[in-house]
Amino acid sequence: MIDYSNPKLLVESAKLSKGQVTWKSPSNLAIVKYWGKHGIQLPRNPSISMTLNNAHTITRVSYEARTDFERLFEIDFMFHGERMESFEGKISKFFEQLLPIYPFLKQVKWTIESENSFPHSAGIASSASAMSALALCLCSVEDELFGTLSDDKAFDQKASYLARLGSGSASRSVYSKWSVWGQSGSVEGSSDEFAIAYDTMVHPVFNTFHDDILIVSRAEKSVSSTAGHQLMEGNPFAAVRYQQANKRLEDLCVSMKKGDVEHFGKIAEDEALTLHALMMASNPSYLLVEPGSIEMIKRIRAFRADTKHPVYFSLDAGPNIHLLYPEEVVHAVRPFVESELAPLCVDGFWINDWCGDGPEQL
Ligand code: DP6
């Protein structure tokens, strides 16, 4: 186990000058899903994801000497320029968890300004981009104040570890292209505590993958991911699911090395449907797919059968469809999306996204 606790990371408040750091961090799409956790944000099975390019959060963290000591932390949080006190509680909880690692969190006044590239109401989970952006900012602040994170690899690993404590999937957003979180015998260096870049064993075709995010509903989810993870604890299929996820990750790694797009696509679709089957088999059971999601799945499978193009779908913990395909078929797929899938989207809205280069410090 890594122990990042460090009681020495305290500032001399009187000498503290103001500072500011900004990170842009993307969302990611898991192909083998993280669904079920234990202990302090540890996954029940390993997961692998593609880092996106366009769906991202930009977070600016400003710090200065603290003046108000009424609360445990002094945090002002702004979302798209507006103060959001409801989020300040969530960030306080996150900071509380981080206190042994970053005791300076309670010595400083924090102003956190955040914005997403996608509309708030798009129904896209934003915890991965939001928590990874915040974790990256905190690591940059550590380095500015103490000069203790100059090594890039150590920086990324710590950012991933901190992001995980905020939201499991966020641990994977720290890296470009492909990332694995959770210990797996087939991925050297993989860990339950932080994600790693998965880059050496990937056929180049997978780095050209598109993810068209088709917005089926903008309604807030009836059951949050965090509650969904919890329900896995009583799910009668849990043990076999965790075994299956391990095996699928192993198989996916083989396919990604060989460039076997078809097998990759099969695993992606099987995982998406398994995730939702697990929700339906929870107690209480629940359903996040909508008629539009099912209609799109049917059309995608029919289009694939007719054209033989490698086009597949995935789902997150919501009704939106992620359409996955390599760059080489974009010219055939775009007209299909526009004529057959976009009309099923809310207000015809979909996000053109693809395998991205990871976070960027601005
Ligand atoms: C279905 O990372 O949102 O997207 O750790 O409770 O914040 P918390 O959950 P979260 O769960 C993501 C679940 C998923 C699959 C995945 O991204 O692997």
Boltz pocket constraint, residues with backbone or C-beta under 6 A from the ligand:
constraints:
  - pocket:
      binder: B
      contacts: [[A, 28], [A, 29], [A, 30], [A, 32], [A, 33], [A, 34], [A, 35], [A, 47], [A, 125], [A, 127], [A, 164], [A, 166], [A, 167], [A, 168], [A, 169], [A, 170], [A, 225], [A, 226], [A, 229], [A, 275], [A, 315], [A, 316], [A, 317]]
      max_distance: 6.0
